[in-house]
């Protein structure tokens, strides 16, 4: 059975050619993938700790994301639980500025939604 994990060079969501950036966006665009990475940026966590930190994620979805992120080299399972690999920490370093940008963006939006 072929892997459902996005791989550069293979067709992925949004790209038949599987350009590396599109494979990455496919992986990160999956539900809870970014949430798991964000939570693990604070250090290792057990499955239960991750589930509590990610609030409404189901055990099935969390298991699937952990497997995909692990097979993609973004995280590993260590003695203290799941943790970001060196690759995962590098990825988080690139993603982290989006957190501050998102706060500024949200503060600039009208409080009552889009204007007509």
Biopython code that builds the backbone (N, CA, C, O; Angstrom):
import numpy as np
from Bio.PDB.StructureBuilder import StructureBuilder

atoms = [
    (1, "UNK", "N", (0.849, -1.181, 0.000)),
    (1, "UNK", "CA", (0.000, 0.000, 0.000)),
    (1, "UNK", "C", (0.893, 1.242, 0.000)),
    (1, "UNK", "O", (1.784, 1.358, 0.841)),
    (2, "UNK", "N", (0.661, 2.183, -0.947)),
    (2, "UNK", "CA", (1.474, 3.383, -0.991)),
    (2, "UNK", "C", (1.222, 4.273, 0.223)),
    (2, "UNK", "O", (0.127, 4.289, 0.785)),
    (3, "UNK", "N", (2.252, 5.006, 0.611)),
    (3, "UNK", "CA", (2.166, 5.895, 1.760)),
    (3, "UNK", "C", (1.255, 7.080, 1.456)),
    (3, "UNK", "O", (1.255, 7.605, 0.343)),
    (4, "UNK", "N", (0.483, 7.494, 2.454)),
    (4, "UNK", "CA", (-0.363, 8.673, 2.287)),
    (4, "UNK", "C", (0.362, 9.924, 2.776)),
    (4, "UNK", "O", (-0.199, 11.020, 2.768)),
    (5, "UNK", "N", (1.603, 9.753, 3.198)),
    (5, "UNK", "CA", (2.386, 10.877, 3.692)),
    (5, "UNK", "C", (2.947, 11.628, 2.494)),
    (5, "UNK", "O", (3.535, 11.018, 1.601)),
    (6, "UNK", "N", (2.770, 12.954, 2.465)),
    (6, "UNK", "CA", (3.281, 13.726, 1.331)),
    (6, "UNK", "C", (4.790, 13.549, 1.160)),
    (6, "UNK", "O", (5.554, 13.684, 2.116)),
    (7, "UNK", "N", (5.196, 13.252, -0.039)),
    (7, "UNK", "CA", (6.609, 13.059, -0.353)),
    (7, "UNK", "C", (6.976, 13.913, -1.554)),
    (7, "UNK", "O", (6.271, 13.890, -2.563)),
    (8, "UNK", "N", (8.064, 14.667, -1.467)),
    (8, "UNK", "CA", (8.523, 15.410, -2.644)),
    (8, "UNK", "C", (8.760, 14.447, -3.810)),
    (8, "UNK", "O", (9.292, 13.350, -3.637)),
    (9, "UNK", "N", (8.353, 14.886, -4.990)),
    (9, "UNK", "CA", (8.517, 14.062, -6.186)),
    (9, "UNK", "C", (7.313, 13.215, -6.524)),
    (9, "UNK", "O", (7.210, 12.692, -7.634)),
    (10, "UNK", "N", (6.396, 13.073, -5.572)),
    (10, "UNK", "CA", (5.164, 12.308, -5.811)),
    (10, "UNK", "C", (3.996, 13.288, -5.799)),
    (10, "UNK", "O", (4.067, 14.321, -5.133)),
    (11, "UNK", "N", (2.930, 12.981, -6.519)),
    (11, "UNK", "CA", (1.777, 13.892, -6.481)),
    (11, "UNK", "C", (1.290, 14.118, -5.052)),
    (11, "UNK", "O", (1.176, 13.177, -4.267)),
    (12, "UNK", "N", (1.007, 15.367, -4.729)),
    (12, "UNK", "CA", (0.483, 15.754, -3.428)),
    (12, "UNK", "C", (-0.693, 16.685, -3.652)),
    (12, "UNK", "O", (-0.951, 17.119, -4.775)),
    (13, "UNK", "N", (-1.394, 16.984, -2.590)),
    (13, "UNK", "CA", (-2.520, 17.896, -2.684)),
    (13, "UNK", "C", (-2.020, 19.233, -3.243)),
    (13, "UNK", "O", (-1.146, 19.868, -2.652)),
    (14, "UNK", "N", (-2.570, 19.653, -4.370)),
    (14, "UNK", "CA", (-2.205, 20.930, -4.965)),
    (14, "UNK", "C", (-1.068, 20.870, -5.963)),
    (14, "UNK", "O", (-0.717, 21.899, -6.541)),
    (15, "UNK", "N", (-0.472, 19.694, -6.191)),
    (15, "UNK", "CA", (0.656, 19.595, -7.118)),
    (15, "UNK", "C", (0.795, 18.177, -7.650)),
    (15, "UNK", "O", (0.990, 17.227, -6.892)),
    (16, "UNK", "N", (0.691, 18.054, -8.958)),
    (16, "UNK", "CA", (0.896, 16.746, -9.572)),
    (16, "UNK", "C", (2.363, 16.367, -9.610)),
    (16, "UNK", "O", (2.705, 15.184, -9.611)),
    (17, "UNK", "N", (3.245, 17.383, -9.642)),
    (17, "UNK", "CA", (4.679, 17.112, -9.733)),
    (17, "UNK", "C", (5.308, 16.856, -8.369)),
    (17, "UNK", "O", (6.404, 16.300, -8.293)),
    (18, "UNK", "N", (4.641, 17.248, -7.299)),
    (18, "UNK", "CA", (5.174, 17.012, -5.963)),
    (18, "UNK", "C", (6.391, 17.854, -5.634)),
    (18, "UNK", "O", (7.337, 17.369, -5.013)),
    (19, "UNK", "N", (6.373, 19.101, -6.041)),
    (19, "UNK", "CA", (7.470, 20.001, -5.674)),
    (19, "UNK", "C", (7.636, 19.948, -4.154)),
    (19, "UNK", "O", (6.642, 19.837, -3.436)),
    (20, "UNK", "N", (8.874, 20.025, -3.647)),
    (20, "UNK", "CA", (9.082, 19.928, -2.199)),
    (20, "UNK", "C", (8.236, 20.906, -1.384)),
    (20, "UNK", "O", (7.709, 20.530, -0.337)),
    (21, "UNK", "N", (8.098, 22.138, -1.834)),
    (21, "UNK", "CA", (7.301, 23.110, -1.067)),
    (21, "UNK", "C", (5.839, 22.683, -1.000)),
    (21, "UNK", "O", (5.180, 22.885, 0.019)),
    (22, "UNK", "N", (5.328, 22.092, -2.082)),
    (22, "UNK", "CA", (3.938, 21.644, -2.092)),
    (22, "UNK", "C", (3.750, 20.422, -1.194)),
    (22, "UNK", "O", (2.712, 20.287, -0.546)),
    (23, "UNK", "N", (4.734, 19.541, -1.148)),
    (23, "UNK", "CA", (4.654, 18.393, -0.244)),
    (23, "UNK", "C", (4.650, 18.882, 1.203)),
    (23, "UNK", "O", (3.902, 18.365, 2.033)),
    (24, "UNK", "N", (5.489, 19.884, 1.508)),
    (24, "UNK", "CA", (5.519, 20.447, 2.858)),
    (24, "UNK", "C", (4.180, 21.083, 3.203)),
    (24, "UNK", "O", (3.643, 20.854, 4.287)),
    (25, "UNK", "N", (3.634, 21.887, 2.282)),
    (25, "UNK", "CA", (2.347, 22.537, 2.556)),
    (25, "UNK", "C", (1.234, 21.512, 2.720)),
    (25, "UNK", "O", (0.327, 21.713, 3.527)),
    (26, "UNK", "N", (1.288, 20.422, 1.971)),
    (26, "UNK", "CA", (0.295, 19.363, 2.134)),
    (26, "UNK", "C", (0.410, 18.769, 3.539)),
    (26, "UNK", "O", (-0.601, 18.585, 4.218)),
    (27, "UNK", "N", (1.623, 18.472, 3.972)),
    (27, "UNK", "CA", (1.830, 17.908, 5.315)),
    (27, "UNK", "C", (1.355, 18.877, 6.392)),
    (27, "UNK", "O", (0.607, 18.490, 7.290)),
    (28, "UNK", "N", (1.785, 20.136, 6.309)),
    (28, "UNK", "CA", (1.437, 21.120, 7.334)),
    (28, "UNK", "C", (-0.027, 21.518, 7.304)),
    (28, "UNK", "O", (-0.563, 21.992, 8.306)),
    (29, "UNK", "N", (-0.677, 21.330, 6.163)),
    (29, "UNK", "CA", (-2.084, 21.698, 6.022)),
    (29, "UNK", "C", (-3.049, 20.663, 6.572)),
    (29, "UNK", "O", (-4.257, 20.896, 6.611)),
    (30, "UNK", "N", (-2.532, 19.543, 6.988)),
    (30, "UNK", "CA", (-3.395, 18.509, 7.559)),
    (30, "UNK", "C", (-3.826, 18.908, 8.968)),
    (30, "UNK", "O", (-3.077, 19.552, 9.703)),
    (31, "UNK", "N", (-5.038, 18.517, 9.327)),
    (31, "UNK", "CA", (-5.573, 18.955, 10.615)),
    (31, "UNK", "C", (-4.647, 18.574, 11.762)),
    (31, "UNK", "O", (-4.197, 17.434, 11.872)),
    (32, "UNK", "N", (-4.385, 19.530, 12.587)),
    (32, "UNK", "CA", (-3.596, 19.435, 13.804)),
    (32, "UNK", "C", (-2.089, 19.283, 13.593)),
    (32, "UNK", "O", (-1.351, 19.206, 14.575)),
    (33, "UNK", "N", (-1.605, 19.238, 12.351)),
    (33, "UNK", "CA", (-0.163, 19.109, 12.132)),
    (33, "UNK", "C", (0.576, 20.313, 12.723)),
    (33, "UNK", "O", (1.540, 20.146, 13.470)),
    (34, "UNK", "N", (0.127, 21.516, 12.388)),
    (34, "UNK", "CA", (0.785, 22.710, 12.928)),
    (34, "UNK", "C", (0.595, 22.820, 14.432)),
    (34, "UNK", "O", (1.502, 23.259, 15.139)),
    (35, "UNK", "N", (-0.559, 22.431, 14.926)),
    (35, "UNK", "CA", (-0.809, 22.478, 16.362)),
    (35, "UNK", "C", (0.135, 21.566, 17.127)),
    (35, "UNK", "O", (0.630, 21.934, 18.192)),
    (36, "UNK", "N", (0.384, 20.391, 16.595)),
    (36, "UNK", "CA", (1.306, 19.452, 17.239)),
    (36, "UNK", "C", (2.720, 20.033, 17.241)),
    (36, "UNK", "O", (3.408, 20.006, 18.261)),
    (37, "UNK", "N", (3.145, 20.556, 16.097)),
    (37, "UNK", "CA", (4.487, 21.151, 16.011)),
    (37, "UNK", "C", (4.605, 22.310, 16.998)),
    (37, "UNK", "O", (5.606, 22.429, 17.705)),
    (38, "UNK", "N", (3.583, 23.162, 17.043)),
    (38, "UNK", "CA", (3.606, 24.328, 17.937)),
    (38, "UNK", "C", (3.708, 23.885, 19.397)),
    (38, "UNK", "O", (4.485, 24.453, 20.165)),
    (39, "UNK", "N", (2.931, 22.879, 19.779)),
    (39, "UNK", "CA", (2.961, 22.396, 21.160)),
    (39, "UNK", "C", (4.318, 21.785, 21.507)),
    (39, "UNK", "O", (4.837, 22.001, 22.602)),
    (40, "UNK", "N", (4.879, 21.036, 20.592)),
    (40, "UNK", "CA", (6.157, 20.373, 20.865)),
    (40, "UNK", "C", (7.335, 21.345, 20.851)),
    (40, "UNK", "O", (8.440, 20.983, 21.255)),
    (41, "UNK", "N", (7.110, 22.565, 20.393)),
    (41, "UNK", "CA", (8.193, 23.562, 20.412)),
    (41, "UNK", "C", (8.576, 23.915, 21.852)),
    (41, "UNK", "O", (9.663, 24.437, 22.098)),
    (42, "UNK", "N", (7.681, 23.628, 22.797)),
    (42, "UNK", "CA", (7.952, 23.895, 24.210)),
    (42, "UNK", "C", (8.694, 22.754, 24.895)),
    (42, "UNK", "O", (9.057, 22.866, 26.066)),
    (43, "UNK", "N", (8.922, 21.665, 24.183)),
    (43, "UNK", "CA", (9.621, 20.519, 24.750)),
    (43, "UNK", "C", (8.826, 19.241, 24.578)),
    (43, "UNK", "O", (7.689, 19.276, 24.106)),
    (44, "UNK", "N", (9.408, 18.118, 24.952)),
    (44, "UNK", "CA", (8.752, 16.818, 24.770)),
    (44, "UNK", "C", (7.416, 16.733, 25.517)),
    (44, "UNK", "O", (7.225, 17.345, 26.567)),
    (45, "UNK", "N", (6.512, 15.961, 24.941)),
    (45, "UNK", "CA", (5.204, 15.741, 25.545)),
    (45, "UNK", "C", (4.766, 14.305, 25.275)),
    (45, "UNK", "O", (5.069, 13.735, 24.227)),
    (46, "UNK", "N", (4.057, 13.740, 26.228)),
    (46, "UNK", "CA", (3.462, 12.423, 26.035)),
    (46, "UNK", "C", (2.219, 12.573, 25.161)),
    (46, "UNK", "O", (1.747, 13.683, 24.914)),
    (47, "UNK", "N", (1.705, 11.449, 24.705)),
    (47, "UNK", "CA", (0.480, 11.465, 23.905)),
    (47, "UNK", "C", (-0.636, 12.176, 24.666)),
    (47, "UNK", "O", (-1.324, 13.038, 24.119)),
    (48, "UNK", "N", (-0.804, 11.807, 25.920)),
    (48, "UNK", "CA", (-1.885, 12.390, 26.725)),
    (48, "UNK", "C", (-1.696, 13.899, 26.901)),
    (48, "UNK", "O", (-2.663, 14.656, 26.816)),
    (49, "UNK", "N", (-0.468, 14.338, 27.146)),
    (49, "UNK", "CA", (-0.200, 15.769, 27.283)),
    (49, "UNK", "C", (-0.506, 16.513, 25.977)),
    (49, "UNK", "O", (-1.077, 17.603, 25.990)),
    (50, "UNK", "N", (-0.120, 15.909, 24.858)),
    (50, "UNK", "CA", (-0.419, 16.525, 23.571)),
    (50, "UNK", "C", (-1.921, 16.621, 23.345)),
    (50, "UNK", "O", (-2.429, 17.645, 22.889)),
    (51, "UNK", "N", (-2.617, 15.548, 23.667)),
    (51, "UNK", "CA", (-4.067, 15.539, 23.472)),
    (51, "UNK", "C", (-4.727, 16.631, 24.313)),
    (51, "UNK", "O", (-5.639, 17.308, 23.839)),
    (52, "UNK", "N", (-4.280, 16.805, 25.541)),
    (52, "UNK", "CA", (-4.833, 17.855, 26.399)),
    (52, "UNK", "C", (-4.477, 19.243, 25.866)),
    (52, "UNK", "O", (-5.316, 20.144, 25.878)),
    (53, "UNK", "N", (-3.253, 19.420, 25.402)),
    (53, "UNK", "CA", (-2.813, 20.717, 24.886)),
    (53, "UNK", "C", (-3.513, 21.096, 23.588)),
    (53, "UNK", "O", (-3.749, 22.274, 23.319)),
    (54, "UNK", "N", (-3.838, 20.101, 22.798)),
    (54, "UNK", "CA", (-4.495, 20.355, 21.508)),
    (54, "UNK", "C", (-6.015, 20.387, 21.640)),
    (54, "UNK", "O", (-6.722, 20.432, 20.633)),
    (55, "UNK", "N", (-6.513, 20.365, 22.843)),
    (55, "UNK", "CA", (-7.930, 20.523, 23.170)),
    (55, "UNK", "C", (-8.841, 19.507, 22.507)),
    (55, "UNK", "O", (-9.073, 18.442, 23.079)),
    (56, "UNK", "N", (-9.363, 19.791, 21.331)),
    (56, "UNK", "CA", (-10.423, 18.963, 20.766)),
    (56, "UNK", "C", (-9.949, 17.899, 19.777)),
    (56, "UNK", "O", (-10.775, 17.305, 19.085)),
    (57, "UNK", "N", (-8.656, 17.645, 19.691)),
    (57, "UNK", "CA", (-8.184, 16.639, 18.740)),
    (57, "UNK", "C", (-8.595, 15.243, 19.218)),
    (57, "UNK", "O", (-8.481, 14.914, 20.399)),
    (58, "UNK", "N", (-9.072, 14.441, 18.279)),
    (58, "UNK", "CA", (-9.447, 13.069, 18.632)),
    (58, "UNK", "C", (-8.185, 12.207, 18.704)),
    (58, "UNK", "O", (-7.187, 12.522, 18.056)),
    (59, "UNK", "N", (-8.219, 11.132, 19.478)),
    (59, "UNK", "CA", (-7.054, 10.242, 19.551)),
    (59, "UNK", "C", (-6.670, 9.683, 18.180)),
    (59, "UNK", "O", (-5.486, 9.508, 17.892)),
    (60, "UNK", "N", (-7.657, 9.405, 17.343)),
    (60, "UNK", "CA", (-7.391, 8.860, 16.006)),
    (60, "UNK", "C", (-6.619, 9.857, 15.158)),
    (60, "UNK", "O", (-5.626, 9.500, 14.525)),
    (61, "UNK", "N", (-7.067, 11.098, 15.142)),
    (61, "UNK", "CA", (-6.399, 12.133, 14.348)),
    (61, "UNK", "C", (-5.003, 12.399, 14.905)),
    (61, "UNK", "O", (-4.046, 12.525, 14.141)),
    (62, "UNK", "N", (-4.879, 12.484, 16.215)),
    (62, "UNK", "CA", (-3.574, 12.739, 16.814)),
    (62, "UNK", "C", (-2.598, 11.610, 16.487)),
    (62, "UNK", "O", (-1.449, 11.875, 16.135)),
    (63, "UNK", "N", (-3.032, 10.375, 16.595)),
    (63, "UNK", "CA", (-2.178, 9.238, 16.235)),
    (63, "UNK", "C", (-1.710, 9.335, 14.786)),
    (63, "UNK", "O", (-0.539, 9.103, 14.484)),
    (64, "UNK", "N", (-2.632, 9.677, 13.900)),
    (64, "UNK", "CA", (-2.303, 9.775, 12.476)),
    (64, "UNK", "C", (-1.296, 10.898, 12.232)),
    (64, "UNK", "O", (-0.324, 10.708, 11.501)),
    (65, "UNK", "N", (-1.522, 12.071, 12.841)),
    (65, "UNK", "CA", (-0.583, 13.189, 12.653)),
    (65, "UNK", "C", (0.789, 12.849, 13.205)),
    (65, "UNK", "O", (1.803, 13.137, 12.569)),
    (66, "UNK", "N", (0.832, 12.238, 14.383)),
    (66, "UNK", "CA", (2.116, 11.878, 14.970)),
    (66, "UNK", "C", (2.870, 10.910, 14.059)),
    (66, "UNK", "O", (4.078, 11.048, 13.868)),
    (67, "UNK", "N", (2.172, 9.952, 13.510)),
    (67, "UNK", "CA", (2.805, 8.988, 12.599)),
    (67, "UNK", "C", (3.348, 9.701, 11.365)),
    (67, "UNK", "O", (4.485, 9.458, 10.960)),
    (68, "UNK", "N", (2.548, 10.577, 10.766)),
    (68, "UNK", "CA", (2.978, 11.289, 9.561)),
    (68, "UNK", "C", (4.172, 12.200, 9.847)),
    (68, "UNK", "O", (5.139, 12.221, 9.086)),
    (69, "UNK", "N", (4.100, 12.946, 10.942)),
    (69, "UNK", "CA", (5.194, 13.864, 11.277)),
    (69, "UNK", "C", (6.462, 13.101, 11.646)),
    (69, "UNK", "O", (7.573, 13.553, 11.368)),
    (70, "UNK", "N", (6.286, 11.949, 12.270)),
    (70, "UNK", "CA", (7.431, 11.102, 12.613)),
    (70, "UNK", "C", (8.078, 10.551, 11.342)),
    (70, "UNK", "O", (9.297, 10.618, 11.186)),
    (71, "UNK", "N", (7.268, 10.009, 10.441)),
    (71, "UNK", "CA", (7.794, 9.447, 9.194)),
    (71, "UNK", "C", (8.379, 10.524, 8.285)),
    (71, "UNK", "O", (9.199, 10.224, 7.418)),
    (72, "UNK", "N", (7.965, 11.766, 8.476)),
    (72, "UNK", "CA", (8.484, 12.881, 7.688)),
    (72, "UNK", "C", (9.744, 13.482, 8.298)),
    (72, "UNK", "O", (10.332, 14.400, 7.727)),
    (73, "UNK", "N", (10.158, 12.974, 9.447)),
    (73, "UNK", "CA", (11.385, 13.441, 10.073)),
    (73, "UNK", "C", (11.246, 14.707, 10.894)),
    (73, "UNK", "O", (12.246, 15.314, 11.277)),
    (74, "UNK", "N", (10.002, 15.117, 11.171)),
    (74, "UNK", "CA", (9.761, 16.351, 11.921)),
    (74, "UNK", "C", (9.784, 16.099, 13.421)),
    (74, "UNK", "O", (10.201, 16.964, 14.190)),
    (75, "UNK", "N", (9.342, 14.932, 13.836)),
    (75, "UNK", "CA", (9.369, 14.616, 15.261)),
    (75, "UNK", "C", (9.815, 13.182, 15.466)),
    (75, "UNK", "O", (9.840, 12.377, 14.535)),
    (76, "UNK", "N", (10.161, 12.887, 16.691)),
    (76, "UNK", "CA", (10.595, 11.543, 17.072)),
    (76, "UNK", "C", (10.004, 11.232, 18.443)),
    (76, "UNK", "O", (9.531, 12.121, 19.151)),
    (77, "UNK", "N", (10.041, 9.990, 18.788)),
    (77, "UNK", "CA", (9.604, 9.591, 20.126)),
    (77, "UNK", "C", (10.850, 9.341, 20.959)),
    (77, "UNK", "O", (11.656, 8.465, 20.645)),
    (78, "UNK", "N", (10.999, 10.115, 22.019)),
    (78, "UNK", "CA", (12.155, 9.976, 22.898)),
    (78, "UNK", "C", (11.745, 9.432, 24.249)),
    (78, "UNK", "O", (10.606, 9.002, 24.428)),
    (79, "UNK", "N", (12.655, 9.448, 25.193)),
    (79, "UNK", "CA", (12.396, 8.928, 26.537)),
    (79, "UNK", "C", (11.301, 9.708, 27.264)),
    (79, "UNK", "O", (10.588, 9.147, 28.096)),
    (80, "UNK", "N", (11.164, 11.005, 26.952)),
    (80, "UNK", "CA", (10.182, 11.854, 27.638)),
    (80, "UNK", "C", (8.902, 12.044, 26.844)),
    (80, "UNK", "O", (8.033, 12.813, 27.256)),
    (81, "UNK", "N", (8.767, 11.364, 25.718)),
    (81, "UNK", "CA", (7.582, 11.510, 24.885)),
    (81, "UNK", "C", (7.965, 11.944, 23.487)),
    (81, "UNK", "O", (9.097, 11.738, 23.049)),
    (82, "UNK", "N", (7.024, 12.540, 22.794)),
    (82, "UNK", "CA", (7.275, 13.025, 21.444)),
    (82, "UNK", "C", (8.029, 14.339, 21.524)),
    (82, "UNK", "O", (7.780, 15.162, 22.405)),
    (83, "UNK", "N", (8.962, 14.526, 20.585)),
    (83, "UNK", "CA", (9.754, 15.750, 20.565)),
    (83, "UNK", "C", (10.126, 16.098, 19.133)),
    (83, "UNK", "O", (10.190, 15.227, 18.265)),
    (84, "UNK", "N", (10.371, 17.378, 18.898)),
    (84, "UNK", "CA", (10.811, 17.805, 17.580)),
    (84, "UNK", "C", (12.234, 17.324, 17.341)),
    (84, "UNK", "O", (13.069, 17.342, 18.245)),
    (85, "UNK", "N", (12.498, 16.895, 16.116)),
    (85, "UNK", "CA", (13.855, 16.553, 15.709)),
    (85, "UNK", "C", (14.583, 17.858, 15.381)),
    (85, "UNK", "O", (13.992, 18.935, 15.464)),
    (86, "UNK", "N", (15.838, 17.768, 15.016)),
    (86, "UNK", "CA", (16.572, 18.973, 14.575)),
    (86, "UNK", "C", (15.853, 19.603, 13.381)),
    (86, "UNK", "O", (15.756, 20.827, 13.287)),
    (87, "UNK", "N", (15.355, 18.777, 12.480)),
    (87, "UNK", "CA", (14.601, 19.275, 11.325)),
    (87, "UNK", "C", (13.319, 19.953, 11.789)),
    (87, "UNK", "O", (12.958, 21.013, 11.279)),
    (88, "UNK", "N", (12.633, 19.352, 12.748)),
    (88, "UNK", "CA", (11.403, 19.931, 13.285)),
    (88, "UNK", "C", (11.648, 21.254, 13.987)),
    (88, "UNK", "O", (10.851, 22.184, 13.859)),
    (89, "UNK", "N", (12.749, 21.345, 14.733)),
    (89, "UNK", "CA", (13.093, 22.606, 15.411)),
    (89, "UNK", "C", (13.426, 23.690, 14.389)),
    (89, "UNK", "O", (13.064, 24.853, 14.569)),
    (90, "UNK", "N", (14.119, 23.304, 13.314)),
    (90, "UNK", "CA", (14.417, 24.266, 12.248)),
    (90, "UNK", "C", (13.123, 24.758, 11.599)),
    (90, "UNK", "O", (12.966, 25.950, 11.334)),
    (91, "UNK", "N", (12.204, 23.835, 11.348)),
    (91, "UNK", "CA", (10.912, 24.202, 10.774)),
    (91, "UNK", "C", (10.172, 25.147, 11.703)),
    (91, "UNK", "O", (9.622, 26.148, 11.244)),
    (92, "UNK", "N", (10.144, 24.853, 13.005)),
    (92, "UNK", "CA", (9.452, 25.729, 13.946)),
    (92, "UNK", "C", (10.079, 27.119, 13.959)),
    (92, "UNK", "O", (9.363, 28.115, 14.058)),
    (93, "UNK", "N", (11.396, 27.201, 13.861)),
    (93, "UNK", "CA", (12.076, 28.499, 13.823)),
    (93, "UNK", "C", (11.571, 29.328, 12.646)),
    (93, "UNK", "O", (11.445, 30.548, 12.747)),
    (94, "UNK", "N", (11.286, 28.667, 11.545)),
    (94, "UNK", "CA", (10.751, 29.375, 10.377)),
    (94, "UNK", "C", (9.282, 29.752, 10.565)),
    (94, "UNK", "O", (8.837, 30.786, 10.068)),
    (95, "UNK", "N", (8.534, 28.919, 11.279)),
    (95, "UNK", "CA", (7.097, 29.156, 11.484)),
    (95, "UNK", "C", (6.805, 30.147, 12.611)),
    (95, "UNK", "O", (5.792, 30.845, 12.576)),
    (96, "UNK", "N", (7.678, 30.211, 13.596)),
    (96, "UNK", "CA", (7.420, 31.012, 14.800)),
    (96, "UNK", "C", (7.040, 32.463, 14.517)),
    (96, "UNK", "O", (6.131, 32.970, 15.173)),
    (97, "UNK", "N", (7.684, 33.164, 13.576)),
    (97, "UNK", "CA", (7.294, 34.553, 13.319)),
    (97, "UNK", "C", (5.833, 34.713, 12.874)),
    (97, "UNK", "O", (5.259, 35.792, 13.021)),
    (98, "UNK", "N", (5.239, 33.666, 12.342)),
    (98, "UNK", "CA", (3.833, 33.744, 11.954)),
    (98, "UNK", "C", (2.932, 33.963, 13.168)),
    (98, "UNK", "O", (1.860, 34.554, 13.037)),
    (99, "UNK", "N", (3.349, 33.496, 14.352)),
    (99, "UNK", "CA", (2.555, 33.688, 15.566)),
    (99, "UNK", "C", (2.372, 35.161, 15.878)),
    (99, "UNK", "O", (1.248, 35.609, 16.104)),
    (100, "UNK", "N", (3.465, 35.927, 15.893)),
    (100, "UNK", "CA", (3.391, 37.365, 16.168)),
    (100, "UNK", "C", (2.655, 38.086, 15.049)),
    (100, "UNK", "O", (1.858, 38.988, 15.310)),
    (101, "UNK", "N", (2.913, 37.699, 13.809)),
    (101, "UNK", "CA", (2.225, 38.322, 12.677)),
    (101, "UNK", "C", (0.722, 38.085, 12.777)),
    (101, "UNK", "O", (-0.064, 38.999, 12.528)),
    (102, "UNK", "N", (0.314, 36.873, 13.139)),
    (102, "UNK", "CA", (-1.115, 36.543, 13.239)),
    (102, "UNK", "C", (-1.803, 37.392, 14.303)),
    (102, "UNK", "O", (-2.953, 37.793, 14.124)),
    (103, "UNK", "N", (-1.112, 37.668, 15.408)),
    (103, "UNK", "CA", (-1.701, 38.520, 16.452)),
    (103, "UNK", "C", (-1.914, 39.930, 15.915)),
    (103, "UNK", "O", (-2.978, 40.518, 16.109)),
    (104, "UNK", "N", (-0.900, 40.474, 15.239)),
    (104, "UNK", "CA", (-1.052, 41.822, 14.658)),
    (104, "UNK", "C", (-2.164, 41.843, 13.611)),
    (104, "UNK", "O", (-2.947, 42.792, 13.549)),
    (105, "UNK", "N", (-2.230, 40.817, 12.808)),
    (105, "UNK", "CA", (-3.258, 40.716, 11.779)),
    (105, "UNK", "C", (-4.650, 40.679, 12.418)),
    (105, "UNK", "O", (-5.558, 41.390, 11.989)),
    (106, "UNK", "N", (-4.806, 39.837, 13.453)),
    (106, "UNK", "CA", (-6.100, 39.708, 14.119)),
    (106, "UNK", "C", (-6.516, 41.026, 14.763)),
    (106, "UNK", "O", (-7.689, 41.396, 14.712)),
    (107, "UNK", "N", (-5.567, 41.735, 15.367)),
    (107, "UNK", "CA", (-5.883, 43.014, 16.006)),
    (107, "UNK", "C", (-6.308, 44.066, 14.990)),
    (107, "UNK", "O", (-7.029, 45.003, 15.335)),
    (108, "UNK", "N", (-5.872, 43.923, 13.743)),
    (108, "UNK", "CA", (-6.219, 44.883, 12.700)),
    (108, "UNK", "C", (-7.536, 44.611, 12.009)),
    (108, "UNK", "O", (-8.006, 45.432, 11.221)),
    (109, "UNK", "N", (-8.140, 43.467, 12.292)),
    (109, "UNK", "CA", (-9.423, 43.127, 11.670)),
    (109, "UNK", "C", (-10.555, 43.853, 12.393)),
    (109, "UNK", "O", (-10.481, 44.066, 13.603)),
    (110, "UNK", "N", (-11.604, 44.234, 11.657)),
    (110, "UNK", "CA", (-12.761, 44.832, 12.315)),
    (110, "UNK", "C", (-13.371, 43.855, 13.327)),
    (110, "UNK", "O", (-13.453, 42.656, 13.061)),
    (111, "UNK", "N", (-13.787, 44.357, 14.453)),
    (111, "UNK", "CA", (-14.336, 43.517, 15.528)),
    (111, "UNK", "C", (-15.619, 42.806, 15.106)),
    (111, "UNK", "O", (-15.898, 41.704, 15.579)),
    (112, "UNK", "N", (-16.391, 43.414, 14.234)),
    (112, "UNK", "CA", (-17.692, 42.834, 13.854)),
    (112, "UNK", "C", (-17.624, 42.111, 12.522)),
    (112, "UNK", "O", (-18.660, 41.923, 11.884)),
    (113, "UNK", "N", (-16.443, 41.698, 12.076)),
    (113, "UNK", "CA", (-16.309, 40.940, 10.830)),
    (113, "UNK", "C", (-16.023, 41.860, 9.664)),
    (113, "UNK", "O", (-15.788, 43.054, 9.851)),
    (114, "UNK", "N", (-16.043, 41.307, 8.452)),
    (114, "UNK", "CA", (-15.711, 42.098, 7.263)),
    (114, "UNK", "C", (-16.736, 43.191, 7.007)),
    (114, "UNK", "O", (-17.931, 43.027, 7.255)),
    (115, "UNK", "N", (-16.234, 44.305, 6.507)),
    (115, "UNK", "CA", (-17.155, 45.412, 6.188)),
    (115, "UNK", "C", (-17.765, 45.173, 4.825)),
    (115, "UNK", "O", (-17.173, 44.533, 3.956)),
    (116, "UNK", "N", (-18.960, 45.703, 4.661)),
    (116, "UNK", "CA", (-19.697, 45.492, 3.411)),
    (116, "UNK", "C", (-19.186, 46.357, 2.305)),
    (116, "UNK", "O", (-19.701, 46.300, 1.188)),
]
sb = StructureBuilder()
sb.init_structure("model")
sb.init_model(0)
sb.init_chain("A")
sb.init_seg("    ")
for serial, (resi, resn, name, xyz) in enumerate(atoms, 1):
    if name == "N":
        sb.init_residue(resn, " ", resi, " ")
    sb.init_atom(name, np.array(xyz, "f"), 0.0, 1.0, " ", f" {name:<3s}", serial, name[0])
structure = sb.get_structure()
